[in-house]
Amino acid sequence: MSKIPVRPYLVSKDSDGRFRVTVRTTRFNSQNYPLVTSILIEEIFATATAAKNYIRSEYAAVAADIATT
């Protein structure tokens, strides 16, 4: 597993062309190994911009915290 930090928010496109948001939290075990937990938000967005705006307003995230696929 990579030691590169995971961005806490992921915007991805599903098979129907809609955008979903995943909230990821990272914690470290006693050997400093990263453990990432992902939670898919149920809300669906028509565009990636709408999803990013939701993340910024609900979670007070900055652009550097958001990853896209």
Distance bins in CASP14 RR format, pairs under 12 A and 6 or more apart:
PFRMAT RR
TARGET T0000
AUTHOR 0000-0000-0000
RMODE 2
METHOD distances of the structure
MODEL  1
1 26 0 0 0 0 0 1 0 0 0 0 0
1 28 0 0 0 0 0 1 0 0 0 0 0
1 29 0 0 0 0 0 1 0 0 0 0 0
1 31 0 0 0 0 0 1 0 0 0 0 0
1 32 0 0 0 0 0 1 0 0 0 0 0
1 33 1 0 0 1 0 0 0 0 0 0 0
1 34 1 0 0 1 0 0 0 0 0 0 0
1 35 0 0 0 0 1 0 0 0 0 0 0
1 36 0 0 0 0 1 0 0 0 0 0 0
2 26 0 0 0 0 0 1 0 0 0 0 0
2 33 0 0 0 0 0 1 0 0 0 0 0
2 34 0 0 0 0 1 0 0 0 0 0 0
2 36 0 0 0 0 0 1 0 0 0 0 0
3 26 0 0 0 0 0 1 0 0 0 0 0
3 28 0 0 0 0 0 1 0 0 0 0 0
3 31 0 0 0 0 0 1 0 0 0 0 0
3 32 0 0 0 0 1 0 0 0 0 0 0
3 33 0 0 0 0 1 0 0 0 0 0 0
3 34 1 0 0 1 0 0 0 0 0 0 0
4 26 0 0 0 0 0 1 0 0 0 0 0
4 34 0 0 0 0 1 0 0 0 0 0 0
4 36 0 0 0 0 0 1 0 0 0 0 0
4 67 0 0 0 0 0 1 0 0 0 0 0
5 24 0 0 0 0 0 1 0 0 0 0 0
5 25 0 0 0 0 0 1 0 0 0 0 0
5 26 1 0 0 1 0 0 0 0 0 0 0
5 27 0 0 0 0 0 1 0 0 0 0 0
5 28 0 0 0 0 0 1 0 0 0 0 0
5 34 1 0 0 1 0 0 0 0 0 0 0
5 36 0 0 0 0 1 0 0 0 0 0 0
5 64 0 0 0 0 0 1 0 0 0 0 0
5 65 0 0 0 0 0 1 0 0 0 0 0
5 67 0 0 0 0 0 1 0 0 0 0 0
6 22 0 0 0 0 0 1 0 0 0 0 0
6 23 0 0 0 0 0 1 0 0 0 0 0
6 24 1 0 1 0 0 0 0 0 0 0 0
6 25 0 0 0 0 1 0 0 0 0 0 0
6 26 1 0 1 0 0 0 0 0 0 0 0
6 27 0 0 0 0 0 1 0 0 0 0 0
6 28 0 0 0 0 0 1 0 0 0 0 0
6 34 1 0 0 1 0 0 0 0 0 0 0
6 35 0 0 0 0 0 1 0 0 0 0 0
6 36 1 0 1 0 0 0 0 0 0 0 0
6 37 0 0 0 0 0 1 0 0 0 0 0
6 38 0 0 0 0 1 0 0 0 0 0 0
6 65 0 0 0 0 0 1 0 0 0 0 0
6 66 0 0 0 0 0 1 0 0 0 0 0
6 67 1 0 0 1 0 0 0 0 0 0 0
7 22 0 0 0 0 0 1 0 0 0 0 0
7 23 0 0 0 0 0 1 0 0 0 0 0
7 24 1 0 0 1 0 0 0 0 0 0 0
7 25 0 0 0 0 0 1 0 0 0 0 0
7 26 0 0 0 0 1 0 0 0 0 0 0
7 36 0 0 0 0 0 1 0 0 0 0 0
7 38 0 0 0 0 0 1 0 0 0 0 0
7 55 0 0 0 0 0 1 0 0 0 0 0
7 61 0 0 0 0 1 0 0 0 0 0 0
7 62 0 0 0 0 0 1 0 0 0 0 0
7 63 0 0 0 0 0 1 0 0 0 0 0
7 64 1 0 0 1 0 0 0 0 0 0 0
7 65 1 0 1 0 0 0 0 0 0 0 0
7 66 1 0 0 1 0 0 0 0 0 0 0
7 67 1 1 0 0 0 0 0 0 0 0 0
7 68 0 0 0 0 1 0 0 0 0 0 0
7 69 0 0 0 0 0 1 0 0 0 0 0
8 21 0 0 0 0 0 1 0 0 0 0 0
8 22 0 0 0 0 1 0 0 0 0 0 0
8 23 1 0 0 1 0 0 0 0 0 0 0
8 24 1 0 1 0 0 0 0 0 0 0 0
8 25 1 0 0 1 0 0 0 0 0 0 0
8 26 1 0 0 1 0 0 0 0 0 0 0
8 27 0 0 0 0 0 1 0 0 0 0 0
8 36 0 0 0 0 1 0 0 0 0 0 0
8 37 0 0 0 0 0 1 0 0 0 0 0
8 38 0 0 0 0 0 1 0 0 0 0 0
8 39 0 0 0 0 0 1 0 0 0 0 0
8 55 0 0 0 0 1 0 0 0 0 0 0
8 59 0 0 0 0 1 0 0 0 0 0 0
8 60 0 0 0 0 0 1 0 0 0 0 0
8 61 1 0 0 1 0 0 0 0 0 0 0
8 62 0 0 0 0 0 1 0 0 0 0 0
8 64 0 0 0 0 0 1 0 0 0 0 0
8 65 1 0 1 0 0 0 0 0 0 0 0
8 66 0 0 0 0 1 0 0 0 0 0 0
8 67 0 0 0 0 1 0 0 0 0 0 0
9 20 0 0 0 0 0 1 0 0 0 0 0
9 21 1 0 0 1 0 0 0 0 0 0 0
9 22 1 0 0 1 0 0 0 0 0 0 0
9 23 1 0 0 1 0 0 0 0 0 0 0
9 24 1 0 0 1 0 0 0 0 0 0 0
9 25 0 0 0 0 0 1 0 0 0 0 0
9 38 0 0 0 0 0 1 0 0 0 0 0
9 39 0 0 0 0 0 1 0 0 0 0 0
9 40 0 0 0 0 0 1 0 0 0 0 0
9 41 0 0 0 0 1 0 0 0 0 0 0
9 48 0 0 0 0 0 1 0 0 0 0 0
9 51 0 0 0 0 1 0 0 0 0 0 0
9 52 0 0 0 0 1 0 0 0 0 0 0
9 53 0 0 0 0 0 1 0 0 0 0 0
9 54 0 0 0 0 1 0 0 0 0 0 0
9 55 1 0 1 0 0 0 0 0 0 0 0
9 56 0 0 0 0 1 0 0 0 0 0 0
9 58 0 0 0 0 1 0 0 0 0 0 0
9 59 1 0 0 1 0 0 0 0 0 0 0
9 60 0 0 0 0 0 1 0 0 0 0 0
9 61 1 0 1 0 0 0 0 0 0 0 0
9 62 0 0 0 0 0 1 0 0 0 0 0
9 63 0 0 0 0 0 1 0 0 0 0 0
9 64 0 0 0 0 0 1 0 0 0 0 0
9 65 1 0 1 0 0 0 0 0 0 0 0
9 66 1 0 1 0 0 0 0 0 0 0 0
9 67 1 0 0 1 0 0 0 0 0 0 0
9 68 0 0 0 0 1 0 0 0 0 0 0
9 69 0 0 0 0 0 1 0 0 0 0 0
10 19 0 0 0 0 0 1 0 0 0 0 0
10 20 0 0 0 0 1 0 0 0 0 0 0
10 21 1 0 0 1 0 0 0 0 0 0 0
10 22 1 0 1 0 0 0 0 0 0 0 0
10 23 0 0 0 0 1 0 0 0 0 0 0
10 24 1 0 0 1 0 0 0 0 0 0 0
10 25 0 0 0 0 0 1 0 0 0 0 0
10 36 0 0 0 0 0 1 0 0 0 0 0
10 38 1 0 0 1 0 0 0 0 0 0 0
10 39 0 0 0 0 0 1 0 0 0 0 0
10 40 0 0 0 0 1 0 0 0 0 0 0
10 41 0 0 0 0 0 1 0 0 0 0 0
10 48 0 0 0 0 0 1 0 0 0 0 0
10 51 0 0 0 0 1 0 0 0 0 0 0
10 52 0 0 0 0 0 1 0 0 0 0 0
10 55 0 0 0 0 1 0 0 0 0 0 0
10 61 0 0 0 0 0 1 0 0 0 0 0
10 65 0 0 0 0 0 1 0 0 0 0 0
10 66 1 0 0 1 0 0 0 0 0 0 0
10 67 1 0 1 0 0 0 0 0 0 0 0
10 68 1 0 0 1 0 0 0 0 0 0 0
10 69 1 0 0 1 0 0 0 0 0 0 0
11 18 0 0 0 0 0 1 0 0 0 0 0
11 19 1 0 1 0 0 0 0 0 0 0 0
11 20 1 0 0 1 0 0 0 0 0 0 0
11 21 1 0 1 0 0 0 0 0 0 0 0
11 22 0 0 0 0 1 0 0 0 0 0 0
11 23 0 0 0 0 0 1 0 0 0 0 0
11 24 0 0 0 0 0 1 0 0 0 0 0
11 40 0 0 0 0 0 1 0 0 0 0 0
11 41 0 0 0 0 0 1 0 0 0 0 0
11 43 0 0 0 0 0 1 0 0 0 0 0
11 44 0 0 0 0 0 1 0 0 0 0 0
11 45 0 0 0 0 1 0 0 0 0 0 0
11 47 0 0 0 0 1 0 0 0 0 0 0
11 48 1 0 1 0 0 0 0 0 0 0 0
11 49 0 0 0 0 1 0 0 0 0 0 0
11 50 0 0 0 0 1 0 0 0 0 0 0
11 51 1 0 1 0 0 0 0 0 0 0 0
11 52 1 0 0 1 0 0 0 0 0 0 0
11 53 0 0 0 0 0 1 0 0 0 0 0
11 54 0 0 0 0 1 0 0 0 0 0 0
11 55 1 0 0 1 0 0 0 0 0 0 0
11 56 0 0 0 0 0 1 0 0 0 0 0
11 61 0 0 0 0 0 1 0 0 0 0 0
11 63 0 0 0 0 0 1 0 0 0 0 0
11 65 0 0 0 0 0 1 0 0 0 0 0
11 66 1 0 0 1 0 0 0 0 0 0 0
11 67 1 0 0 1 0 0 0 0 0 0 0
11 68 1 0 1 0 0 0 0 0 0 0 0
11 69 1 0 0 1 0 0 0 0 0 0 0
12 18 0 0 0 0 0 1 0 0 0 0 0
12 19 1 0 0 1 0 0 0 0 0 0 0
12 20 1 0 1 0 0 0 0 0 0 0 0
12 21 0 0 0 0 1 0 0 0 0 0 0
12 22 1 0 0 1 0 0 0 0 0 0 0
12 24 0 0 0 0 0 1 0 0 0 0 0
12 38 0 0 0 0 0 1 0 0 0 0 0
12 40 0 0 0 0 1 0 0 0 0 0 0
12 41 0 0 0 0 0 1 0 0 0 0 0
12 44 0 0 0 0 0 1 0 0 0 0 0
12 45 0 0 0 0 0 1 0 0 0 0 0
12 48 0 0 0 0 1 0 0 0 0 0 0
12 51 0 0 0 0 1 0 0 0 0 0 0
12 66 0 0 0 0 0 1 0 0 0 0 0
12 67 0 0 0 0 1 0 0 0 0 0 0
12 68 1 0 0 1 0 0 0 0 0 0 0
12 69 1 0 1 0 0 0 0 0 0 0 0
13 19 1 0 1 0 0 0 0 0 0 0 0
13 20 1 0 0 1 0 0 0 0 0 0 0
13 21 0 0 0 0 0 1 0 0 0 0 0
13 22 0 0 0 0 0 1 0 0 0 0 0
13 44 0 0 0 0 0 1 0 0 0 0 0
13 45 0 0 0 0 1 0 0 0 0 0 0
13 46 0 0 0 0 0 1 0 0 0 0 0
13 47 0 0 0 0 0 1 0 0 0 0 0
13 48 1 0 0 1 0 0 0 0 0 0 0
13 51 0 0 0 0 1 0 0 0 0 0 0
13 68 0 0 0 0 1 0 0 0 0 0 0
13 69 1 0 0 1 0 0 0 0 0 0 0
14 20 1 0 1 0 0 0 0 0 0 0 0
14 21 0 0 0 0 0 1 0 0 0 0 0
14 22 0 0 0 0 0 1 0 0 0 0 0
14 40 0 0 0 0 1 0 0 0 0 0 0
14 44 1 0 0 1 0 0 0 0 0 0 0
14 45 0 0 0 0 0 1 0 0 0 0 0
14 46 0 0 0 0 0 1 0 0 0 0 0
14 48 0 0 0 0 0 1 0 0 0 0 0
14 51 0 0 0 0 0 1 0 0 0 0 0
14 69 0 0 0 0 0 1 0 0 0 0 0
16 44 0 0 0 0 1 0 0 0 0 0 0
16 45 0 0 0 0 0 1 0 0 0 0 0
16 46 0 0 0 0 0 1 0 0 0 0 0
17 44 0 0 0 0 1 0 0 0 0 0 0
17 45 0 0 0 0 0 1 0 0 0 0 0
17 46 0 0 0 0 1 0 0 0 0 0 0
17 47 0 0 0 0 0 1 0 0 0 0 0
17 48 0 0 0 0 0 1 0 0 0 0 0
17 51 0 0 0 0 0 1 0 0 0 0 0
18 42 0 0 0 0 0 1 0 0 0 0 0
18 43 0 0 0 0 0 1 0 0 0 0 0
18 44 1 0 1 0 0 0 0 0 0 0 0
18 45 1 0 0 1 0 0 0 0 0 0 0
18 46 1 0 0 1 0 0 0 0 0 0 0
18 47 0 0 0 0 1 0 0 0 0 0 0
18 48 0 0 0 0 0 1 0 0 0 0 0
18 50 0 0 0 0 0 1 0 0 0 0 0
18 51 0 0 0 0 1 0 0 0 0 0 0
19 40 0 0 0 0 0 1 0 0 0 0 0
19 41 0 0 0 0 0 1 0 0 0 0 0
19 43 0 0 0 0 1 0 0 0 0 0 0
19 44 1 0 0 1 0 0 0 0 0 0 0
19 45 1 0 1 0 0 0 0 0 0 0 0
19 46 1 0 0 1 0 0 0 0 0 0 0
19 47 1 0 0 1 0 0 0 0 0 0 0
19 48 1 0 1 0 0 0 0 0 0 0 0
19 49 0 0 0 0 1 0 0 0 0 0 0
19 50 1 0 0 1 0 0 0 0 0 0 0
19 51 1 0 1 0 0 0 0 0 0 0 0
19 52 0 0 0 0 1 0 0 0 0 0 0
19 53 0 0 0 0 0 1 0 0 0 0 0
19 54 0 0 0 0 1 0 0 0 0 0 0
19 55 0 0 0 0 0 1 0 0 0 0 0
19 66 0 0 0 0 0 1 0 0 0 0 0
19 68 0 0 0 0 1 0 0 0 0 0 0
19 69 0 0 0 0 0 1 0 0 0 0 0
20 38 0 0 0 0 0 1 0 0 0 0 0
20 39 0 0 0 0 0 1 0 0 0 0 0
20 40 1 0 0 1 0 0 0 0 0 0 0
20 41 1 0 0 1 0 0 0 0 0 0 0
20 42 0 0 0 0 1 0 0 0 0 0 0
20 43 0 0 0 0 1 0 0 0 0 0 0
20 44 1 0 0 1 0 0 0 0 0 0 0
20 45 1 0 0 1 0 0 0 0 0 0 0
20 46 0 0 0 0 0 1 0 0 0 0 0
20 48 0 0 0 0 0 1 0 0 0 0 0
20 50 0 0 0 0 0 1 0 0 0 0 0
20 51 1 0 0 1 0 0 0 0 0 0 0
20 54 0 0 0 0 0 1 0 0 0 0 0
20 55 0 0 0 0 0 1 0 0 0 0 0
20 68 0 0 0 0 0 1 0 0 0 0 0
20 69 0 0 0 0 0 1 0 0 0 0 0
21 38 0 0 0 0 0 1 0 0 0 0 0
21 39 0 0 0 0 1 0 0 0 0 0 0
21 40 1 0 0 1 0 0 0 0 0 0 0
21 41 1 0 1 0 0 0 0 0 0 0 0
21 42 0 0 0 0 1 0 0 0 0 0 0
21 43 1 0 0 1 0 0 0 0 0 0 0
21 44 0 0 0 0 1 0 0 0 0 0 0
21 45 1 0 0 1 0 0 0 0 0 0 0
21 48 0 0 0 0 1 0 0 0 0 0 0
21 50 0 0 0 0 1 0 0 0 0 0 0
21 51 1 0 1 0 0 0 0 0 0 0 0
21 52 0 0 0 0 1 0 0 0 0 0 0
21 53 0 0 0 0 0 1 0 0 0 0 0
21 54 1 0 0 1 0 0 0 0 0 0 0
21 55 1 0 0 1 0 0 0 0 0 0 0
21 56 0 0 0 0 0 1 0 0 0 0 0
21 57 0 0 0 0 0 1 0 0 0 0 0
21 58 0 0 0 0 1 0 0 0 0 0 0
21 59 0 0 0 0 1 0 0 0 0 0 0
21 61 0 0 0 0 0 1 0 0 0 0 0
21 65 0 0 0 0 0 1 0 0 0 0 0
21 66 0 0 0 0 1 0 0 0 0 0 0
21 67 0 0 0 0 0 1 0 0 0 0 0
21 68 0 0 0 0 0 1 0 0 0 0 0
21 69 0 0 0 0 0 1 0 0 0 0 0
22 36 0 0 0 0 0 1 0 0 0 0 0
22 37 0 0 0 0 0 1 0 0 0 0 0
22 38 1 0 1 0 0 0 0 0 0 0 0
22 39 1 0 0 1 0 0 0 0 0 0 0
22 40 1 0 1 0 0 0 0 0 0 0 0
22 41 1 0 0 1 0 0 0 0 0 0 0
22 42 0 0 0 0 0 1 0 0 0 0 0
22 43 0 0 0 0 0 1 0 0 0 0 0
22 51 0 0 0 0 0 1 0 0 0 0 0
22 55 0 0 0 0 0 1 0 0 0 0 0
22 66 0 0 0 0 0 1 0 0 0 0 0
22 67 0 0 0 0 1 0 0 0 0 0 0
22 68 0 0 0 0 0 1 0 0 0 0 0
22 69 0 0 0 0 1 0 0 0 0 0 0
23 36 0 0 0 0 0 1 0 0 0 0 0
23 37 0 0 0 0 1 0 0 0 0 0 0
23 38 1 0 0 1 0 0 0 0 0 0 0
23 39 1 0 1 0 0 0 0 0 0 0 0
23 40 0 0 0 0 1 0 0 0 0 0 0
23 41 1 0 0 1 0 0 0 0 0 0 0
23 42 0 0 0 0 0 1 0 0 0 0 0
23 43 0 0 0 0 0 1 0 0 0 0 0
23 51 0 0 0 0 0 1 0 0 0 0 0
23 54 0 0 0 0 0 1 0 0 0 0 0
23 55 0 0 0 0 1 0 0 0 0 0 0
23 58 0 0 0 0 1 0 0 0 0 0 0
23 59 1 0 0 1 0 0 0 0 0 0 0
23 61 0 0 0 0 1 0 0 0 0 0 0
23 65 0 0 0 0 0 1 0 0 0 0 0
23 66 0 0 0 0 0 1 0 0 0 0 0
23 67 0 0 0 0 0 1 0 0 0 0 0
24 34 0 0 0 0 0 1 0 0 0 0 0
24 35 0 0 0 0 0 1 0 0 0 0 0
24 36 1 0 1 0 0 0 0 0 0 0 0
24 37 1 0 0 1 0 0 0 0 0 0 0
24 38 1 0 1 0 0 0 0 0 0 0 0
24 39 1 0 0 1 0 0 0 0 0 0 0
24 40 0 0 0 0 0 1 0 0 0 0 0
24 41 0 0 0 0 0 1 0 0 0 0 0
24 55 0 0 0 0 0 1 0 0 0 0 0
24 59 0 0 0 0 0 1 0 0 0 0 0
24 61 0 0 0 0 0 1 0 0 0 0 0
24 65 0 0 0 0 0 1 0 0 0 0 0
24 66 0 0 0 0 0 1 0 0 0 0 0
24 67 0 0 0 0 1 0 0 0 0 0 0
25 34 0 0 0 0 0 1 0 0 0 0 0
25 35 0 0 0 0 1 0 0 0 0 0 0
25 36 1 0 0 1 0 0 0 0 0 0 0
25 37 1 0 1 0 0 0 0 0 0 0 0
25 38 0 0 0 0 1 0 0 0 0 0 0
25 39 0 0 0 0 1 0 0 0 0 0 0
25 59 0 0 0 0 0 1 0 0 0 0 0
26 32 0 0 0 0 0 1 0 0 0 0 0
26 33 0 0 0 0 0 1 0 0 0 0 0
26 34 1 0 1 0 0 0 0 0 0 0 0
26 35 1 0 0 1 0 0 0 0 0 0 0
26 36 1 0 1 0 0 0 0 0 0 0 0
26 37 1 0 0 1 0 0 0 0 0 0 0
26 38 0 0 0 0 0 1 0 0 0 0 0
27 33 0 0 0 0 1 0 0 0 0 0 0
27 34 1 0 0 1 0 0 0 0 0 0 0
27 35 1 0 1 0 0 0 0 0 0 0 0
27 36 0 0 0 0 1 0 0 0 0 0 0
27 37 1 0 0 1 0 0 0 0 0 0 0
28 34 1 0 1 0 0 0 0 0 0 0 0
28 35 1 0 0 1 0 0 0 0 0 0 0
28 36 0 0 0 0 0 1 0 0 0 0 0
29 35 1 0 0 1 0 0 0 0 0 0 0
29 36 0 0 0 0 0 1 0 0 0 0 0
38 67 0 0 0 0 0 1 0 0 0 0 0
39 59 0 0 0 0 0 1 0 0 0 0 0
41 51 0 0 0 0 1 0 0 0 0 0 0
41 54 0 0 0 0 1 0 0 0 0 0 0
41 55 0 0 0 0 1 0 0 0 0 0 0
41 58 0 0 0 0 1 0 0 0 0 0 0
41 59 0 0 0 0 1 0 0 0 0 0 0
42 54 0 0 0 0 0 1 0 0 0 0 0
43 50 0 0 0 0 1 0 0 0 0 0 0
43 51 0 0 0 0 1 0 0 0 0 0 0
43 53 0 0 0 0 0 1 0 0 0 0 0
43 54 1 0 0 1 0 0 0 0 0 0 0
43 55 0 0 0 0 0 1 0 0 0 0 0
43 58 0 0 0 0 1 0 0 0 0 0 0
44 50 0 0 0 0 1 0 0 0 0 0 0
44 51 0 0 0 0 1 0 0 0 0 0 0
44 54 0 0 0 0 0 1 0 0 0 0 0
45 51 1 0 1 0 0 0 0 0 0 0 0
45 52 0 0 0 0 1 0 0 0 0 0 0
45 53 0 0 0 0 1 0 0 0 0 0 0
45 54 1 0 0 1 0 0 0 0 0 0 0
45 55 0 0 0 0 1 0 0 0 0 0 0
46 53 0 0 0 0 0 1 0 0 0 0 0
46 54 0 0 0 0 0 1 0 0 0 0 0
47 53 0 0 0 0 1 0 0 0 0 0 0
47 54 0 0 0 0 0 1 0 0 0 0 0
47 68 0 0 0 0 0 1 0 0 0 0 0
48 54 0 0 0 0 0 1 0 0 0 0 0
48 55 0 0 0 0 0 1 0 0 0 0 0
48 66 0 0 0 0 1 0 0 0 0 0 0
48 67 0 0 0 0 0 1 0 0 0 0 0
48 68 1 0 0 1 0 0 0 0 0 0 0
48 69 0 0 0 0 1 0 0 0 0 0 0
49 55 0 0 0 0 0 1 0 0 0 0 0
49 56 0 0 0 0 0 1 0 0 0 0 0
49 63 0 0 0 0 0 1 0 0 0 0 0
49 66 0 0 0 0 0 1 0 0 0 0 0
49 68 0 0 0 0 0 1 0 0 0 0 0
50 56 0 0 0 0 0 1 0 0 0 0 0
50 57 0 0 0 0 0 1 0 0 0 0 0
51 57 0 0 0 0 0 1 0 0 0 0 0
51 58 0 0 0 0 0 1 0 0 0 0 0
51 59 0 0 0 0 0 1 0 0 0 0 0
51 61 0 0 0 0 0 1 0 0 0 0 0
51 66 0 0 0 0 1 0 0 0 0 0 0
51 67 0 0 0 0 0 1 0 0 0 0 0
51 68 0 0 0 0 1 0 0 0 0 0 0
51 69 0 0 0 0 0 1 0 0 0 0 0
52 58 0 0 0 0 0 1 0 0 0 0 0
52 59 0 0 0 0 0 1 0 0 0 0 0
52 61 0 0 0 0 1 0 0 0 0 0 0
52 62 0 0 0 0 0 1 0 0 0 0 0
52 63 1 0 0 1 0 0 0 0 0 0 0
52 64 0 0 0 0 0 1 0 0 0 0 0
52 65 0 0 0 0 0 1 0 0 0 0 0
52 66 1 0 1 0 0 0 0 0 0 0 0
52 67 0 0 0 0 0 1 0 0 0 0 0
52 68 0 0 0 0 1 0 0 0 0 0 0
53 59 0 0 0 0 0 1 0 0 0 0 0
53 61 0 0 0 0 0 1 0 0 0 0 0
53 63 0 0 0 0 0 1 0 0 0 0 0
53 66 0 0 0 0 0 1 0 0 0 0 0
54 60 0 0 0 0 0 1 0 0 0 0 0
54 61 0 0 0 0 1 0 0 0 0 0 0
54 66 0 0 0 0 0 1 0 0 0 0 0
55 61 1 0 1 0 0 0 0 0 0 0 0
55 62 0 0 0 0 1 0 0 0 0 0 0
55 63 0 0 0 0 1 0 0 0 0 0 0
55 64 0 0 0 0 0 1 0 0 0 0 0
55 65 1 0 0 1 0 0 0 0 0 0 0
55 66 1 0 1 0 0 0 0 0 0 0 0
55 67 0 0 0 0 0 1 0 0 0 0 0
55 68 0 0 0 0 0 1 0 0 0 0 0
56 62 1 0 0 1 0 0 0 0 0 0 0
56 63 0 0 0 0 1 0 0 0 0 0 0
56 64 0 0 0 0 0 1 0 0 0 0 0
56 65 0 0 0 0 1 0 0 0 0 0 0
56 66 0 0 0 0 1 0 0 0 0 0 0
59 65 0 0 0 0 1 0 0 0 0 0 0
59 66 0 0 0 0 1 0 0 0 0 0 0
61 67 0 0 0 0 0 1 0 0 0 0 0
END
